[in-house]
Amino acid sequence: MRILILHNAYQRAGGEDTVVAAESEMLRDAGHEVIVEKVTNDAIQGAAAKARAFLLTPYDPARKQWAADLVRRTGAEVVHVHNFFPLMTPAVHEGAREAGAAVVQTLHNYRLLCAGAQFLREGAVCEKCITSSRIWGAVHRCYRGSAPGSVALVRMQHRAEQHGTWKKHVDRFIALTQFARSKFIEGGLPADKIAVKPNSIRDASAPGIHARSGALFVGRLSVEKGVDVLMKAWAKIPDMQLTVLGDGPERATLEAMAPSNVTFKGGVSGEAVRQHMLEAEVLLMPSIWYEGFPMTAVEAYAAGLPVIASRIGSLTEIVEPSTGALFEPGNSDDLAAKVHALRASVGFADLGKGARQAFEQKYNPSANLRQLEGIYQDALRARNAASGNVAAREVTAPTPA
């Protein structure tokens, strides 16, 4: 199969960029022909570029032609869009679909429904843009506190809905969990077009036997990650070391409130993260927002590392009793109690075995590849049916040379 992947890369690389790279490699290894086209937000420099981005974020006609030309030039059968904001715009879906490709969109976050993409406002879950009107995203300046940016995003949402972009020009959406799927259906996306497929990573190696000690946090040090809750909880666990990997706007505040048994390492390489995961006893995920599907959790499971996470959104599906535990979001006492209880009862070693088993059964690349190929096949059938060609052919992975 010939697959064109489109992605608007972020200025600071994150989980979505990792997924794009991992899925591209996975598809190529299976024998598919994969073309990746990226744009980057680094291009938005200076007042003129920012004004242009504001005007074109809702819809850029030049990007429609760009996507159509790419499909015709590459002969892509499937166009898989990851992030399209702000430079690609929903115009790429229209261009790709009208050029004859089946279009698939991965829903990494909630930007189609929420200007802030997280259903989070002032440190608490907010769903006003689902239950009332998208205009609240502009009223509350939900995109980075920026009035122009928030207005541009709400205009994008409105135009896509008014022109039927998601219903007419996308053949399949990929939600990362059932929870996320339910939110997108509640927000108006067609239920019959939304498949569920988690993220996965290449299994570098089995975790083996390591001397494990201490707890670990990996991620951006920003409000939605709830790391302040973790600092408060760790003051109640003085006999266990906590290592924090990552950087972000809240780092100075968090370091100032951290007890003495917390060490901040800053941003480190992917290999260093994996090594820390092989040496830690448990990973903490104290998020206060509806996480999409954090790659950190999959990486932890691959390393045989159990997870203690907030009982919120998609995390309630990802973390099971056999792989870790859940605590009340924002409740540092409950988090500390869960850590103490697990240490005193089942222990982290058995949960680590459950985490590794979950990776092998649910999140390994082989299973993920089969799911992704199935979604592509469904998208091709939908495209052919919509164009009147009901004899849609089955697409299978070619045999690698």
C-alpha angles and dihedrals in degrees: 000000000000110000128186114202118200122195136168100212120217124238088239110045113238145160096302091056089051091052092050091053094044096048093045091053092045092053093046091050088054091056101259121137107242127189117187121199118185137180123190135217088229084088091070098086125139134013096286093052092047092050090050091049090050092053097043102038092092092053134342113198091196089060090053090057091043092055093045091050091050091053093049094044096047098034089229114184093191129031111200113196120198114170115001099169127141109349106031095044124186087292089087091063091054094045094048094046095046089049088061105261126128108244126219124183123195112213100216093163139001099267093124087065106021127047090213090047092221108071085236128127129168091352096307138089112271124186100169091123089061100038097039125005139325088233089082087074089066095040092055095037089234096173103083092313089291119138095199093044093048092048091050091051094048089049088052092051092047095048093048091051095044093050095043093239095155094044100041106029105036118069098186136010122204115216115189097220140013088250092057091046090055091052093051091049089050087051093055107266114140109265094212091061098052118092124181120231125155125218121261139188136211111269103240092189142318111283095242121185118323134167099250128197138156135012131282139211120191122184151065114320097232134127098262092058092066095222091149087065088053092052091052091048093049092057084068093051103058096159097060126072119227122201119199118203117190144048138236147130095301097053098102092047092048094048089051092055098038120113119235094265092066122090123193114208100175123216114344136178123276091250091053090051091053092049091051089050091053090052101042127086098216141005120225122213107178096169120162096199135068098274113211102218110311113218087210090071093052091047090051093051091049088054092049091249119145121223133223109196143166116276093241138115118321094355088076088065098041098049114059132177089260093054104036141303143284129227135190109279113255093008109122092180092056091047092052090046092053092051092049092046095051093047090052098045128025095003125218097271095070091045088051089059089051090050092053091048090052090053093050093048103038114014107036117119095246093060091042092051092053091051093048093048089050091053091050090051091051090049091051091050090050091049093049093046091050091050092048096254101121093171093084110173124232113247119210132175113273118237108263115242 
